[in-house]
Amino acid sequence: MPQEANLFKTILVPVDFSPCSDEAFQVACQVARLYGATLLVLHVIDTSALAAFNRLGLLAVPSDAAPQRRRLRHHARLNVRQLLESTVAMDIKIARVIVEGAPFIEIAKVARTRNIDLVVMGSYGGRSGSVDKIFFGSTAEKVVRTAGCPVLTVPLAASVSQHKSTR
């Protein structure tokens, strides 16, 4: 087997279930299949978003935070299971992790502590139009700077982005 075939043994794909994240998952599956790599699917429950909802009064009472976290974790497990059962994921060794925290911090932490060889992620996610991105940079940009390994950012496919812009 040529040395290039062992270039990527473990690939991390953070997912937030946005269209761009779905595209990154498909690319990560193709790369994992090409290199015979293990794929680690990571979803980060963004606790800063929960805190903001709480501050804005969007959670009925502060005690709703724990049940809300359980609901988010449950929905994340269901969404990740759908990805793992998709045809693009067939015949790939896949593990999954769901954590809570700030997405870029948790992604970089997993990349560094689990000996990840490559991170494949969407170039923007579900909150791409937020003020956070304007002032603080995107999650993908922060991961590129902090992951400690190569990061492949995947834009939304042209056909999907063109379809969205015509609505």
C-alpha angles and dihedrals in degrees: 000000000000117000091244089065089068094048094105117031099159123029123191118209114184111203132196094171094247119135090256091051090050089053090051090050090054092050091046090053091051092049092046091051092047093052099032087241131159114246121219112199112203128189119185118203100217104230092185088064090051090050090050091051088051093049091048091051093243089131107068093232132354090254087067089073096084095049089044090053090051091050092049091049091049092049090046091054091050093048093047090049089055090054093048091050094049120112092243089063096053117126094011124119104237134180126184135212130186117192138165126235142067106337100227092044093050093044092051091045092053091045091054101038098044098048094245114188097195137012116209113191142153115269088233135009144201095307096045095132096051127123087240090070093049094052104028107026128247126297089247092055091050092048091051088056097044111028098088092219137066115296122203111199116202121204122213109277113265092238092054095044092046090050091051093048092055093059 
